[in-house]
Amino acid sequence: MKKWYIYSTKQGTTKKCGEYIKEKEDELILHNIKTGEPKVTKGDSVIVATSFYIGKPNKKISEYIKNNQELIKACNSTLLVCGTVEEDNKDILEKSFQDNLTLFDHVVLGGHAFDLKQLNFMEKQIIKKVANVTENQDHIKYENLDKIMEQISG
Ligand SMILES: Cc1cc2nc3c(=O)[nH]c(=O)nc-3n(C[C@H](O)[C@H](O)[C@H](O)COP(=O)(O)O)c2cc1C
C-alpha cells in the first residue's frame, strides 16, 4: 500500500504542504501532476492537492479526478485545497468539483500563501486590488495538514 501526494502548484504553496506532510510521513510519494499520471493502485492512500486561481482549481488536477473516479473511491482519499477559501465559503468547492467532491473520504482546507516573485504583473495587480497584498505571506493551515497525517498514518 503506497501513500501518494498528487499536486499542482504555481507559487509553491501546495508543494510546501506536501513537503511538510512528508517530513513526518517519510513514505509519502510527492508527485507533480505536470509529470504525468501517478501509478496509484486500489487501496493506496491518496492526497490530491490543488490550489485555486480566479475561482478555479488546477485543470490537470480536475482532469485527474474526473478520469480516476473509481480509483479514488477505492483509496483512502483526501482532497486538499490551497487558497483563500475558508470554511464559510466552501460552497465554491461544490461548484467546482460537483459530484466528484463526494469521491473523497476527507476534504481539507490547506490555507494559502503568496510568493510575489512567482506572479506576473497582472496577477500581482489582482491580489493587490482584491486582497491588498503587496508582500509575501504564509497562511498555511499546518494544523489541518497535521489532521491529514493522522488520517493516512498506520
Ligand atoms: C492571481 C491570483 C488569484 C487567486 N484566486 C484565488 C481564488 O479564486 N480562490 C482562492 O481560494 N484563492 C485564490 N488565490 C490564492 C491562491 O490559491 C494561493 O496563493 C495559494 O497559496 C497558491 O497555491 P500554489 O502556490 O500551490 O499554486 C489566488 C492567488 C492569485 C495570485
The ligand as an SDF file (V2000), in Angstrom:
LIG
                    3D

 31 33  0  0  0  0  0  0  0  0999 V2000
   -3.9930   35.9870   -9.1700 C   0  0  0  0  0  0  0  0  0  0  0  0
   -4.4640   35.1110   -8.0440 C   0  0  0  0  0  0  0  0  0  0  0  0
   -5.7800   34.6600   -7.9980 C   0  0  0  0  0  0  0  0  0  0  0  0
   -6.2310   33.8520   -6.9510 C   0  0  0  0  0  0  0  0  0  0  0  0
   -7.5390   33.4400   -6.9320 N   0  0  0  0  0  0  0  0  0  0  0  0
   -7.9690   32.6650   -5.9120 C   0  0  0  0  0  0  0  0  0  0  0  0
   -9.3310   32.2160   -5.8730 C   0  0  0  0  0  0  0  0  0  0  0  0
  -10.1260   32.4870   -6.7690 O   0  0  0  0  0  0  0  0  0  0  0  0
   -9.7300   31.4670   -4.8160 N   0  0  0  0  0  0  0  0  0  0  0  0
   -8.8650   31.1200   -3.8040 C   0  0  0  0  0  0  0  0  0  0  0  0
   -9.2940   30.4370   -2.8620 O   0  0  0  0  0  0  0  0  0  0  0  0
   -7.5680   31.5180   -3.8230 N   0  0  0  0  0  0  0  0  0  0  0  0
   -7.1080   32.2770   -4.8520 C   0  0  0  0  0  0  0  0  0  0  0  0
   -5.8060   32.6830   -4.8830 N   0  0  0  0  0  0  0  0  0  0  0  0
   -4.8860   32.3050   -3.7880 C   0  0  0  0  0  0  0  0  0  0  0  0
   -4.0050   31.1060   -4.1680 C   0  0  0  0  0  0  0  0  0  0  0  0
   -4.7910   29.9560   -4.2960 O   0  0  0  0  0  0  0  0  0  0  0  0
   -2.9270   30.9590   -3.0860 C   0  0  0  0  0  0  0  0  0  0  0  0
   -1.9690   31.9480   -3.3080 O   0  0  0  0  0  0  0  0  0  0  0  0
   -2.3050   29.5730   -2.9940 C   0  0  0  0  0  0  0  0  0  0  0  0
   -1.4990   29.5150   -1.8460 O   0  0  0  0  0  0  0  0  0  0  0  0
   -1.4960   29.2390   -4.2200 C   0  0  0  0  0  0  0  0  0  0  0  0
   -1.0540   27.9130   -4.1640 O   0  0  0  0  0  0  0  0  0  0  0  0
    0.0810   27.3560   -5.1660 P   0  0  0  0  0  0  0  0  0  0  0  0
    1.3130   28.1780   -4.9330 O   0  0  0  0  0  0  0  0  0  0  0  0
    0.2920   25.9400   -4.7540 O   0  0  0  0  0  0  0  0  0  0  0  0
   -0.4440   27.4820   -6.5580 O   0  0  0  0  0  0  0  0  0  0  0  0
   -5.3400   33.4880   -5.9200 C   0  0  0  0  0  0  0  0  0  0  0  0
   -3.9830   33.9140   -5.9850 C   0  0  0  0  0  0  0  0  0  0  0  0
   -3.5570   34.7130   -7.0280 C   0  0  0  0  0  0  0  0  0  0  0  0
   -2.1170   35.1450   -7.0680 C   0  0  0  0  0  0  0  0  0  0  0  0
  1  2  1  0
  2  3  1  0
  2 30  2  0
  3  4  2  0
  4  5  1  0
  4 28  1  0
  5  6  2  0
  6  7  1  0
  6 13  1  0
  7  8  2  0
  7  9  1  0
  9 10  1  0
 10 11  2  0
 10 12  1  0
 12 13  2  0
 13 14  1  0
 14 15  1  0
 14 28  1  0
 15 16  1  0
 16 17  1  0
 16 18  1  0
 18 19  1  0
 18 20  1  0
 20 21  1  0
 20 22  1  0
 22 23  1  0
 23 24  1  0
 24 25  2  0
 24 26  1  0
 24 27  1  0
 28 29  2  0
 29 30  1  0
 30 31  1  0
M  END
$$$$
